[in-house]
Amino acid sequence: MTVSNDIAVGTTATGATVGHLIAAWSAGRALTGGAALALMVRQGHRVLALWAVIHTLQIVTCIGVVAGPVVFASIPIKRVFA
């Protein structure tokens, strides 16, 4: 993993941990930071899977942003609207 991927995984883990804290707070339960971190670690495979799905979607979007104008710029306007 590169440094940017390490930061992205760390940010995802932090977000998941804070999400557990907020969910417990809104339900009126007391939850420590360590307990929230333990919950995130137990669900780590889900967090990493969602991280991978999101980054895959970002890659597909970047390909579309670059390839879209190239493909549509090569089609003559008469054929598109005829």
SERO-4910 file (N, C-alpha, C, O; in steps of 0.05 Angstrom, whole numbers):
BEGIN
 pado doro    nc1    nc2    nc3   cac1   cac2   cac3    cc1    cc2    cc3    oc1    oc2    oc3
  Met    A     17    -24      0      0      0      0     18     25      0     39     25     12
  Thr    A      8     45    -13     23     70    -13     14     87     10     -5     80     25
  Val    A     27    110     14     20    127     36     -8    137     34    -23    139     54
  Ser    A    -17    145      9    -44    155      6    -65    133     12    -86    139     23
  Asn    A    -59    108      5    -78     87     12    -79     82     41   -100     76     53
  Asp    A    -56     84     55    -55     80     84    -72    102     97    -86     97    117
  Ile    A    -69    126     87    -85    148     99   -115    144     93   -131    149    111
  Ala    A   -122    134     70   -150    129     63   -161    107     81   -184    109     90
  Val    A   -146     86     86   -156     64    103   -158     75    132   -177     68    146
  Gly    A   -139     91    140   -140    102    167   -164    121    171   -177    120    192
  Thr    A   -170    137    150   -193    154    151   -219    138    152   -237    145    166
  Thr    A   -220    117    137   -243    100    137   -247     87    164   -270     85    174
  Ala    A   -226     77    176   -228     64    202   -236     84    223   -253     78    241
  Thr    A   -225    109    222   -233    130    240   -263    137    237   -277    140    257
  Gly    A   -272    139    213   -300    145    207   -318    123    218   -340    129    229
  Ala    A   -310     98    214   -327     76    224   -328     76    255   -349     71    267
  Thr    A   -305     82    268   -304     83    297   -322    106    307   -337    102    326
  Val    A   -319    129    295   -336    152    303   -365    146    298   -383    155    314
  Gly    A   -371    132    277   -399    124    271   -410    107    293   -434    110    300
  His    A   -394     88    304   -403     72    326   -409     89    351   -429     85    365
  Leu    A   -391    108    356   -395    126    379   -421    142    376   -436    145    395
  Ile    A   -425    153    352   -450    169    348   -475    152    350   -495    161    361
  Ala    A   -474    128    339   -497    110    340   -504    103    369   -527    103    377
  Ala    A   -483     98    385   -488     91    413   -499    116    428   -517    113    445
  Trp    A   -487    139    422   -496    163    435   -526    169    429   -541    177    446
  Ser    A   -533    166    403   -561    172    396   -581    151    407   -604    157    410
  Ala    A   -571    127    413   -588    107    425   -588    109    455   -603     94    469
  Gly    A   -572    127    466   -572    131    495   -554    112    510   -557    109    534
  Arg    A   -536     98    496   -518     79    509   -491     92    513   -482    109    497
  Ala    A   -478     85    534   -451     95    539   -431     76    525   -432     52    528
  Leu    A   -413     88    510   -393     72    495   -367     87    496   -366    111    489
  Thr    A   -346     74    505   -320     87    506   -307     85    478   -316     70    461
  Gly    A   -286    101    475   -271    101    449   -259     74    444   -259     64    421
  Gly    A   -249     61    465   -237     34    462   -257     14    453   -251     -4    437
  Ala    A   -281     15    464   -302     -4    457   -311      1    428   -317    -18    413
  Ala    A   -313     26    420   -320     33    393   -298     23    373   -305     12    352
  Leu    A   -273     26    381   -251     16    364   -253    -15    362   -247    -26    341
  Ala    A   -259    -28    384   -262    -57    384   -285    -66    366   -282    -86    351
  Leu    A   -307    -51    366   -329    -57    347   -320    -54    318   -327    -71    301
  Met    A   -305    -33    313   -295    -29    286   -276    -51    277   -277    -60    254
  Val    A   -259    -60    295   -240    -81    288   -255   -107    282   -247   -122    264
  Arg    A   -276   -113    298   -291   -137    293   -305   -136    266   -310   -157    253
  Gln    A   -312   -112    257   -325   -109    231   -306    -99    210   -314    -87    190
  Gly    A   -280   -103    215   -259    -93    197   -262   -103    168   -256    -88    150
  His    A   -270   -128    165   -273   -139    138   -294   -123    122   -291   -119     98
  Arg    A   -315   -115    136   -336   -100    122   -326    -72    115   -331    -62     94
  Val    A   -312    -60    134   -301    -33    129   -282    -33    105   -283    -16     88
  Leu    A   -264    -53    105   -245    -55     82   -259    -61     56   -251    -51     35
  Ala    A   -280    -78     57   -295    -84     32   -309    -59     22   -308    -54     -2
  Leu    A   -321    -43     39   -333    -18     30   -313      2     20   -318     16      1
  Trp    A   -289      2     33   -267     19     23   -260     11     -5   -256     29    -23
  Ala    A   -258    -15    -10   -250    -24    -37   -272    -18    -58   -266    -10    -80
  Val    A   -297    -21    -50   -319    -15    -69   -319     15    -76   -322     22    -99
  Ile    A   -316     32    -56   -316     61    -61   -292     68    -79   -296     85    -98
  His    A   -269     57    -74   -246     64    -91   -249     52   -120   -240     65   -139
  Thr    A   -262     30   -122   -267     19   -149   -286     37   -164   -282     43   -188
  Leu    A   -307     47   -150   -325     66   -163   -311     92   -171   -317    104   -192
  Gln    A   -293    101   -155   -277    125   -161   -260    121   -186   -258    138   -203
  Ile    A   -248     97   -188   -232     91   -212   -249     90   -237   -241    101   -258
  Val    A   -272     77   -235   -291     76   -258   -300    104   -266   -302    110   -290
  Thr    A   -305    121   -247   -314    148   -252   -291    164   -266   -297    178   -286
  Cys    A   -267    160   -257   -244    174   -270   -241    165   -298   -235    181   -316
  Ile    A   -244    139   -303   -242    129   -331   -264    141   -348   -259    149   -371
  Gly    A   -288    143   -337   -310    154   -352   -306    184   -358   -313    194   -379
  Val    A   -295    198   -339   -290    227   -343   -269    231   -365   -272    251   -380
  Val    A   -250    214   -367   -229    217   -387   -238    205   -414   -235    218   -435
  Ala    A   -250    181   -413   -257    168   -438   -283    180   -451   -285    180   -475
  Gly    A   -301    190   -435   -326    201   -446   -322    223   -466   -332    220   -489
  Pro    A   -307    244   -460   -303    265   -479   -287    255   -504   -292    265   -526
  Val    A   -269    236   -500   -253    226   -522   -272    211   -542   -270    215   -566
  Val    A   -289    194   -531   -308    179   -548   -328    197   -561   -332    195   -586
  Phe    A   -340    215   -546   -360    232   -558   -349    254   -576   -363    263   -594
  Ala    A   -324    262   -572   -312    281   -590   -305    269   -617   -302    283   -637
  Ser    A   -302    242   -618   -295    229   -643   -320    222   -660   -316    215   -683
  Ile    A   -344    225   -649   -368    220   -665   -378    245   -678   -381    266   -664
  Pro    A   -382    245   -704   -392    269   -718   -420    276   -707   -437    259   -701
  Ile    A   -425    302   -705   -451    312   -693   -474    303   -710   -496    297   -699
  Lys    A   -472    302   -736   -494    294   -754   -503    266   -747   -527    260   -748
  Arg    A   -485    248   -741   -493    220   -735   -507    218   -708   -524    201   -704
  Val    A   -500    235   -689   -512    234   -663   -541    243   -663   -558    231   -651
  Phe    A   -547    265   -678   -573    277   -678   -590    269   -702   -612    280   -706
  Ala    A   -580    251   -719   -595    244   -743   -615    222   -737   -630    214   -755
***
